[in-house]
Amino acid sequence: MITIKSPREVETMAAAGQIVAETLLLVGRHARPGISTAELDDLAEEFIGSHPGARPSFKGLYDFPKSLCTSINNEVVHGIPSRERVLEEGDILSVDCGVCLDGLHADSATTLAIGNVSDEAQRLMLITREALEAGLAAAKADNRVGDIGYAVQQVVEAAGFNVVRELVGHGIGTSFHEGPQVPNYGKPKRGARLTKGMTIAIEPMVNIGGPEIHTLGDKWTVVTRDGTLSAHFEHTVVILDDGNQILTVAPAATPA
């Protein structure tokens, strides 16, 4: 179901989004060769819990066991933090984080370079960030979700990469996943109409190789079927008449 948020609800989601953004910045400062993804998860959970009324959105959501999703290299999304998953020089790490504050959620993701990464990995991260920026530019009242997906898809495919089609962005608010679905591909002026007060998470997931994915035996970790690298960037926004407001930024931080 698509819901329109009140100004007070948007204010609460922005406060949750600030915690999300600051959590991702904290993880980014500690993500380096030799640290495990479980250690990063511990840092995130402690930081989120230090804010009154806040809790990690992911922990327990559909029985997910951790507070972050940490996905390495060919892992697209939903990687489970583990003591055994130790970051290595040249990895890229997608970190997805959600925070629930006073019953309202915000969601964001970034992909981090661990030490010195390949030119190919750098270009993948750059293009995925540019795709998110294109999607954000299309997110305004009276456009449709197809306009967002089309904008993302054009950037990605012009670079010779592919968007994941089986996973999509989503509405967000009192429930972590609300309507509408927000695919990273599509045709202009198709799909649900964007209305002032809607809150959505826009999240390009981009593969260097083919778009095909599959889920590992842990029932969570989604990987590229051809083993190529994948990157993921995401922001939660509220739709405005003349654009949108990004809710998942820290003070003095640069959007996307």
N, C-alpha and C positions, 0 to 999 in steps of 0.2 A: 504494500500500500504506500502511495506517495503522500507525505504529510508536509504541510506548510508550517514553518517554525515561527514562533512569536519572537519579537526582539529580545525578550528575556532568555528564551531558549537559545537563541543565537549567541548571546553573551556568554552563557554557560558553556556552549560548545567551543567558543573561542578560547575560554579559559582552559578547557580540556585540551584543545589543540596546542596551546602554548606549552603545556606539560609534555605533550607528545614531541613537539619540536625540540624542547630542551633535553628530552630523553635521547633523541637521535643525535643531538650534538654531543652529549655525554658519551654515548656509545662510539661515536666517530673519533673522539679524543683517545679512547682506549683500544680501538680496533687496530691491532698490529700483529706482526708475525710472533707466534708463540703463545698467544692468548686463546683460550677455548671459547666457543660460542656460549657455553653455559656460564662462564664468568661474566660475559657481557650481559647475559640475561639477568644474572644476580644483581648487577649494578643497576639495570633498568628497573627491576622490580622494587628494589630498595628506594630508588629515587622517586618513582611514581607514588609509592606508599607514604613518602614523607610529606605529601600534600593532603591536607584534610579533605575527606570526601572523595578522594580519587582512588581508583583501582585499575589494574591492567584489564583492558577489554578482552584480550585474547585468552587469558588463563581461565580454563573451564568452558570457553565458548565452543560448542559442539564437542566438548571433552578434550580440547587442545590442552596439553599439559604445561605450557610455559607462557611467559609474558611477552616475549618477542617471537617473531618468525625470523630465522637467520638462514639464508639460502646462499650457498657458495657455488660460484662458477656456472655449471650447467644446471643448477637448481633454480627453478623459476620463482617459486613461492613456497611458503608453508614449511620450510626447513625447521626441524625441532632442535633447539639448543642442546648441546651435549658436551660433557667433559672430554669425550673422545674426539670431538671435532675441533682441532687446533688449527688456527689460521696460519697460512704459509705465505712467504714472499711471492707476490705476483697474483694472489687470489683476488677476485672481486666478491664482495659480500653484500647481498641485499638484506636490509634490515627493515622489517615492517613492524609498526608499533601502533597500538590503539589504547586510548585512555577513556574510562568512563568516570565522569565527574557529576555527582548529584543526579545520576540517572540518565545522562546524555553523553554520547560517544563522539570521539574524533579519531581520525585514522590518517596515518601518513607513512611513507616509505622512502628510503634512499638507498643508493648503491654506492659502496665505498671501495676505493682502491686500497689494497693491503700492500704497503711498500711500493715498489716500482712494478707497474703492470705493463702488459704489452700495448703497442700502439693500437691493435685491434680492439682490446678491451677498453682503452681510453675513448676510442671513437664510438663504441657501443654505448658507453655511459653518456657521452655528449649528445648523441642522437636521441637517446631515450629521454634525457632532460629537455631537449628541444621539442620532442613530441608532446611531453606534458605541457610545456609552455603554449604550444599550439592548441591543445585541448582546452586549456584554461582560457585562452583568448576567445574561444567559441562558446564558452559557458556564460550565457546571458539570457535574460528574459526574452521570450518569444522565439528563440532558437529551439532546436530539438536535439535530443541526444544523438541523433545521426550526424548532426553538425560537429559535435565533439569527436565522435569516432572517425569521421571523414578527415578532420584536421590532423588527428594523431596518425592515421594510416598514411596520409600523403607524405608526412615527414619521414616516417619509418621506411616506407617502400622506395622513396626517392634515394635513400641511402643504401639500398640493396639489402635491407634487413626485413624481418617479418614480425608482425604483431601476433601474440597468442590470441586465438579466437575462442577458446573454450573457457577462459576466465575473463571476468569483466569488472569494471567499477560498479558502484552501487550507491543508492540512497543510504543515508545514515542519520541517526537521531536517537530516539529512545530505544530503538533496536539497532544493533550494529549493522545489520543488513536490512535495508528497506528498499522500496521501489523508488525510482526506476533502475533497471539495469543500465549500465553505461559501457557499452562495448568500445573497444579501441579500433574499430573499423565501422564502416557504414556509408550511407548516402545522405547528402544534405537534405534537410527538411523532412526527414523520416523519424519515426519513433515519438516517444513522449515529449510533449512541449515543456520547455523549461519555464518556470514561474517564479516570480519574486518570492523569496522566503524558502524555496526548496534548498535542501542541503545534500550535496552529493560528494562522493569520493571518486576522483578521476585518477586512474592508475595504469598508465602504459606498462605493459610487460613485453619486452622486445627481445627476440632471438637473433643472433647472428646468422644462424642457419634456417631451417624450415620452421614453420609455426607449430608443428606437431609436438605434443607433450604426453607424458604418462606419469602415473603416480606410483611411487615405490611401495615396498612391502610394509612400511610403517603406517600406511594409509593416509599419510599427510604430505610428505615431500613430493612436490611436482617437479619433474626434470624435463629437459628437452629430449625428444626422442632420438635425435641424431647426436647428442652429446656436446653440442656447441654451447657457447656462453649465452647467458641471458641476463638482462638488467631490468630493474623495476624502480620507478619513481612514482610518488603519489602525494596528492594534497586533498584535504577536505575543504570545500568552498560552500558559501551561501550565494544563491543567485540574486543579483540585483538588476534593476531596470537597465543600467548602463554597463553591465559586466558582472563581476563577482567580487567577493571578499574572501581571500584565503584565510582560513581559520587555523591552519596548522603551521604558524610561523612564531618564532620567538621574537621578543623585542629587539629591534636593531638588526634582525636577520634579514637576508635577502630572499624573497620568495623563490621557490623551486631551486 
